[in-house]
Amino acid sequence: MKRGVAGLNETLIGLPGSRAQLETPALLLDAERFETSLDRLAQLARLSGMGLRPHAKSHKCAAIAERQMAAGALGIACAKTGELLALFEAGLTKLMLTAPVSSRLKIDRLTAAAARGLELIVVVDRLELVAAFGASARAAGTHVAVLVDCDTGLGRTGVTAAEEAVALARAIATEAGLVYAGVQAYAGKVQHVFDHQERRAANHLANAALTPILVGLRAAGLAPEIVSGGGTGSHLLDFEDGILTEVQAGSYVLMDEGYRPVDVHGTGEPVFDFAMLVLVSVIGHSANGEAITDGGSKSFAVDGPPPRVYRDGVEIGTIAWAGDEFGRVKTYDGIAPPPAGARLECTVPHCDPTANLHDFIHVVRGERLEAIWPIEARGLSD
Ligand SMILES: Cc1ncc(COP(=O)(O)O)c(C=O)c1O
């Protein structure tokens, strides 16, 4: 039997009306919205001749990653070693680690997986990592593809100067056990710029910082095959610009309140719907009559705007936090507080850390619970 509410909900799979009967708090994936977003970005990428390497940091779930692969992804991006290895053990074989690693033990775990069939791409931002990955790959009897990590304004990891990128690329290309594959430049500060034109300007700035690096690499005979970056907020701009060869969008298949104000295509219309929801129940009412739910900061990551609350498909208010385990429904004017026992579907403030709080995601289609998928990499932020 599965842990937690998933164990109780398992018996409901496939039953008519099961979505409304689920035990809570339960993480939901609205299958229709998920598939629409999955197909929409896949199709846009195809039309633009661009690659997609969706980022699994948002969902940490092998079943979702498999569907992204089936929709044409080149591979799956991962933020951390633990997340990547969990997805490999769950059957994904084309995985890219988008952050440098400083531990030799972790590097050895990665190359050991490569020796067992993982098609691994990693990023490096300093020479010592080239040596460490090279030695580890040779010891494991395998090869690892390596990108030069570039900082185009995010201020996290990565080199900023063309000479540094060329030196790293040259070192990778000459290190036995490593294959030089290109560069990564993730413009993280661009993604959540609300206004499309402002985001376009910010993306141009990031690309302008990348251009001399690409020019330097080409001049040195180290033209990058892969130029990886971008996300949900910038994907259309990246498709237009054609500087990247692939986009690492993550949130698009789930969506959250943090992304809601971002005018993703500049049309004023939402492009990706809220496929990730948390289902909560009203457990009682406060002295002033507000409905109290069974979902607080242990069911929702709270680093974003408050969830919006739906009852029977109608938006009735928002959630204010009432403790780690509880929420307080702030109903809109003229709407009565929902009664005890009512099930409420809530959007999430931030999808990535919300997925990290749950062992399972309940896949719902229309009125039915269709499946329950494990979130294999949840809790693995090592
Ligand atoms: C390196 C990298 N690539 C891609 C993404 C995906 O971004 P988004 O969820 O905005 O699509 C992230 C998100 O933080 C990231 O860190």
The ligand as a MOL file (V3000), in Angstrom:
LIG
                    3D

  0  0  0     0  0            999 V3000
M  V30 BEGIN CTAB
M  V30 COUNTS 16 16 0 0 0
M  V30 BEGIN ATOM
M  V30 1 C 19.0810 25.9830 -14.9860 0
M  V30 2 C 17.5960 26.1160 -15.1120 0
M  V30 3 N 17.0200 25.8510 -16.3050 0
M  V30 4 C 15.6840 25.9230 -16.4780 0
M  V30 5 C 14.8400 26.2890 -15.4260 0
M  V30 6 C 13.3470 26.2380 -15.6830 0
M  V30 7 O 12.7310 27.4240 -15.4600 0
M  V30 8 P 11.1380 27.5690 -15.5510 0
M  V30 9 O 10.5560 26.7600 -14.4450 0
M  V30 10 O 10.9890 29.0210 -15.3180 0
M  V30 11 O 10.7240 27.1160 -16.8800 0
M  V30 12 C 15.3980 26.6110 -14.1830 0
M  V30 13 C 14.5300 27.0540 -13.0890 0
M  V30 14 O 14.9150 27.5270 -12.0590 0
M  V30 15 C 16.8110 26.5080 -14.0190 0
M  V30 16 O 17.3830 26.7660 -12.8370 0
M  V30 END ATOM
M  V30 BEGIN BOND
M  V30 1 1 1 2
M  V30 2 1 2 3
M  V30 3 2 2 15
M  V30 4 2 3 4
M  V30 5 1 4 5
M  V30 6 1 5 6
M  V30 7 2 5 12
M  V30 8 1 6 7
M  V30 9 1 7 8
M  V30 10 2 8 9
M  V30 11 1 8 10
M  V30 12 1 8 11
M  V30 13 1 12 13
M  V30 14 1 12 15
M  V30 15 2 13 14
M  V30 16 1 15 16
M  V30 END BOND
M  V30 END CTAB
M  END
